[in-house]
């Protein structure tokens, strides 16, 4: 094998190597391939920990962000491009990424990690970088219209609504960025928020108020989705300009997320009232050998940002290194 080929393995070759070494015991398995997991991998490589990242989407929810304006090295960058850069850095340092979904974890002498594709992987330590699952509005027809007008990813589906009418539900930075992104494509964007003032950063709010295509609807919510084969109309809880119905072609739901509970419950991890994993200063949990980082935790003073996820990923990997040294 040439030196160049030795440095760069195709994704398929990486997968083969992983499958061939399924009986090995890793120092660390990182569950989740978002910013927290990818940064943890970077630091794990620096500590020369034999590790593996397992995740079903490289970049996590960051990869679906239309644009990121608060990453220190970039004036503006798409979430997908930023995710790809992070993944490339992790891989260049020796990290391996397995695209799969972890369905179960058991602890004996070591941790056994089971995946959707029937793999069993073993490790001495774990970092849970699970992120959050998109929160739904839980209305009739929401699932029916998924992919037919209802979306949770503007980067994925935004181009389908070029010169059409779209609505965005939410009031956070993610909702604001989605509205701005859609305003570049759609004929009109309704930005619907239940509160009296958006929760996004002031600089983003200023851009929105200066964008004539965006119409902000405050103090309102959606109570019904209507249409035949696809979404055609949303019904508001309160009157807006004398009516409750809005004719739309698409609805983008950006109302935050909740921690996925499956692995949290299986490992009997301690959580706060909402379900976020409780972590100590070193990102350790109540279970020895299990660490957590990123949006799934109650850390970083509740600030759910890419940069805080990366910080927790670095801390968690450092703590794993100390944990393994002590063992």
HURADA-V13702 format. One record per residue. N is the residue number from 1. RES is the residue in three letters. PHI is phi in degrees with one decimal (999 if undefined). BURIAL is b if it has 16 or more other ideal C-beta (glycine too) atoms within 10 Angstrom, else e. Layout:
N RES PHI BURIAL
N RES PHI BURIAL
//
This chain:
1 UNK 999 e
2 UNK -67.1 e
3 UNK -61.6 e
4 UNK -64.1 e
5 UNK -68.0 e
6 UNK -68.6 e
7 UNK -83.8 e
8 UNK -119.3 e
9 UNK -103.0 e
10 UNK -67.7 e
11 UNK -60.9 e
12 UNK -68.5 e
13 UNK -65.2 e
14 UNK -60.2 b
15 UNK -65.0 b
16 UNK -62.5 e
17 UNK -60.7 e
18 UNK -65.1 b
19 UNK -62.1 e
20 UNK -67.2 e
21 UNK -112.9 e
22 UNK -66.0 e
23 UNK -83.2 e
24 UNK -73.0 e
25 UNK -109.1 e
26 UNK -76.2 b
27 UNK -66.4 b
28 UNK -149.6 b
29 UNK -117.3 b
30 UNK -102.4 b
31 UNK -99.4 b
32 UNK 121.8 b
33 UNK -115.3 b
34 UNK -85.5 b
35 UNK -55.5 b
36 UNK -63.7 b
37 UNK -66.6 b
38 UNK -68.0 b
39 UNK -68.4 b
40 UNK -58.4 b
41 UNK -64.4 b
42 UNK -56.9 b
43 UNK -73.3 b
44 UNK -62.1 b
45 UNK -65.8 b
46 UNK -63.9 e
47 UNK -87.9 b
48 UNK 59.0 e
49 UNK -86.6 b
50 UNK -75.5 b
51 UNK -139.9 b
52 UNK -143.4 b
53 UNK -98.7 b
54 UNK -122.2 b
55 UNK -159.3 b
56 UNK -94.7 e
57 UNK -150.7 b
58 UNK -66.9 b
59 UNK 100.0 b
60 UNK 57.9 b
61 UNK -68.1 b
62 UNK -59.2 b
63 UNK -63.9 b
64 UNK -95.9 b
65 UNK -73.8 b
66 UNK -58.1 b
67 UNK -154.1 b
68 UNK -115.4 b
69 UNK -111.9 b
70 UNK -121.8 e
71 UNK -88.4 b
72 UNK -53.9 e
73 UNK -92.7 e
74 UNK -127.7 e
75 UNK -67.3 e
76 UNK -162.0 e
77 UNK -154.5 b
78 UNK -69.5 b
79 UNK -59.8 b
80 UNK -64.7 b
81 UNK -66.0 e
82 UNK -62.2 b
83 UNK -62.6 b
84 UNK -64.2 e
85 UNK -64.8 b
86 UNK -62.6 b
87 UNK -64.2 b
88 UNK -64.8 e
89 UNK -62.2 e
90 UNK -60.8 b
91 UNK -69.0 b
92 UNK -62.9 e
93 UNK -87.7 e
94 UNK 113.4 e
95 UNK -70.9 b
96 UNK -112.4 b
97 UNK -116.7 b
98 UNK -105.3 b
99 UNK -81.4 b
100 UNK -165.9 b
101 UNK -116.6 e
102 UNK -79.9 b
103 UNK -107.3 e
104 UNK -158.4 e
105 UNK -138.6 b
106 UNK -129.0 e
107 UNK -118.2 e
108 UNK -122.1 e
109 UNK -71.0 e
110 UNK -130.9 b
111 UNK -87.6 b
112 UNK -106.5 b
113 UNK -111.4 b
114 UNK -108.0 e
115 UNK -117.7 b
116 UNK -58.8 e
117 UNK -91.6 e
118 UNK 66.3 e
119 UNK -94.1 e
120 UNK -119.8 e
121 UNK -116.2 b
122 UNK -123.6 b
123 UNK -153.1 b
124 UNK -81.9 b
125 UNK -144.2 b
126 UNK -129.1 b
127 UNK -121.2 b
128 UNK -93.1 b
129 UNK -120.5 b
130 UNK -77.8 b
131 UNK 66.1 b
132 UNK -130.9 b
133 UNK -93.9 e
134 UNK -57.7 e
135 UNK -81.3 e
136 UNK -95.8 e
137 UNK -87.4 e
138 UNK 56.8 e
139 UNK -112.0 b
140 UNK -55.1 e
141 UNK 79.8 e
142 UNK -61.2 b
143 UNK -70.6 e
144 UNK -60.6 e
145 UNK -91.9 b
146 UNK -61.7 e
147 UNK 83.7 e
148 UNK -129.6 e
149 UNK 125.4 b
150 UNK -98.4 b
151 UNK -142.6 b
152 UNK -118.7 b
153 UNK -146.5 b
154 UNK -68.5 b
155 UNK -62.2 b
156 UNK -71.8 e
157 UNK -111.9 b
158 UNK -52.4 b
159 UNK -58.9 e
160 UNK -71.8 e
161 UNK -112.7 b
162 UNK -63.3 e
163 UNK 63.7 e
164 UNK -113.8 e
165 UNK -106.1 e
166 UNK -123.4 b
167 UNK -127.4 b
168 UNK -123.7 b
169 UNK -109.7 b
170 UNK 144.8 b
171 UNK -145.1 b
172 UNK -90.0 b
173 UNK -58.5 b
174 UNK -61.7 b
175 UNK -65.2 b
176 UNK -64.5 b
177 UNK -64.3 b
178 UNK -62.6 b
179 UNK -61.9 b
180 UNK -64.0 b
181 UNK -62.6 b
182 UNK -66.8 b
183 UNK -65.5 b
184 UNK -79.5 e
185 UNK -114.6 b
186 UNK -80.3 b
187 UNK -71.4 e
188 UNK -155.1 b
189 UNK -130.2 b
190 UNK -90.4 b
191 UNK -108.8 b
192 UNK -105.1 b
193 UNK -136.4 b
194 UNK -73.5 b
195 UNK -98.3 e
196 UNK -86.3 e
197 UNK -150.2 e
198 UNK -63.5 b
199 UNK -96.7 e
200 UNK -75.5 b
201 UNK -65.2 e
202 UNK -58.9 e
203 UNK -63.5 e
204 UNK -71.7 b
205 UNK -60.5 b
206 UNK -62.0 e
207 UNK -62.5 b
208 UNK -65.1 b
209 UNK -65.9 e
210 UNK -90.7 e
211 UNK -94.9 b
212 UNK -65.8 e
213 UNK -74.4 b
214 UNK -97.1 b
215 UNK -116.8 b
216 UNK -87.6 b
217 UNK -115.5 b
218 UNK -88.5 e
219 UNK 51.3 e
220 UNK -148.3 b
221 UNK -148.9 e
222 UNK -103.9 b
223 UNK -113.1 e
224 UNK -157.4 e
225 UNK -116.1 b
226 UNK -128.4 e
227 UNK 161.6 b
228 UNK -95.6 e
229 UNK -81.3 e
230 UNK -141.9 e
231 UNK -65.8 b
232 UNK -126.1 e
233 UNK -155.0 e
234 UNK -116.2 b
235 UNK -108.5 e
236 UNK -84.3 b
237 UNK -72.1 e
238 UNK -120.1 e
239 UNK -61.2 e
240 UNK -133.5 b
241 UNK 52.6 e
242 UNK 83.9 e
243 UNK -149.6 e
244 UNK -109.2 e
245 UNK -101.2 e
246 UNK -125.5 b
247 UNK -81.1 e
248 UNK -138.4 b
249 UNK -98.0 b
250 UNK -151.5 b
251 UNK -130.5 b
252 UNK -107.9 b
253 UNK -92.7 b
254 UNK -132.7 b
255 UNK -115.2 b
256 UNK 86.3 e
257 UNK -144.9 b
258 UNK -129.7 e
259 UNK -63.4 b
260 UNK -68.2 b
261 UNK -92.4 e
262 UNK -53.2 e
263 UNK -71.1 b
264 UNK -60.0 b
265 UNK -71.3 e
266 UNK -63.3 e
267 UNK -87.7 b
268 UNK 57.1 e
269 UNK -80.8 b
270 UNK -76.0 e
271 UNK -128.2 b
272 UNK -83.7 e
273 UNK -64.7 e
274 UNK -81.7 e
275 UNK 121.8 e
276 UNK -76.1 b
277 UNK -67.8 b
278 UNK -76.5 e
279 UNK -123.7 b
280 UNK -92.6 e
281 UNK -56.9 e
282 UNK -93.1 e
283 UNK 67.3 b
284 UNK -80.5 b
285 UNK -113.8 b
286 UNK -76.0 e
287 UNK -104.5 b
288 UNK -56.2 e
289 UNK 90.5 b
290 UNK -109.4 b
291 UNK -121.3 b
292 UNK -139.3 b
293 UNK -152.7 b
294 UNK 94.1 b
295 UNK -62.2 b
296 UNK -75.9 b
297 UNK -101.0 b
298 UNK -96.1 b
299 UNK -83.7 b
300 UNK 54.8 b
301 UNK 57.4 e
302 UNK 78.9 e
303 UNK -82.5 e
304 UNK -95.1 b
305 UNK -130.7 b
306 UNK -59.1 b
307 UNK -69.0 e
308 UNK -74.4 b
309 UNK -63.0 b
310 UNK -63.0 b
311 UNK -60.5 b
312 UNK -66.4 b
313 UNK -61.9 b
314 UNK -65.5 b
315 UNK -63.6 b
316 UNK -61.4 b
317 UNK -64.5 b
318 UNK -63.2 b
319 UNK -67.5 b
320 UNK -61.3 b
321 UNK -59.8 b
322 UNK -63.4 e
323 UNK -60.3 b
324 UNK -69.3 e
325 UNK -64.6 e
326 UNK -70.3 e
327 UNK -74.1 e
//
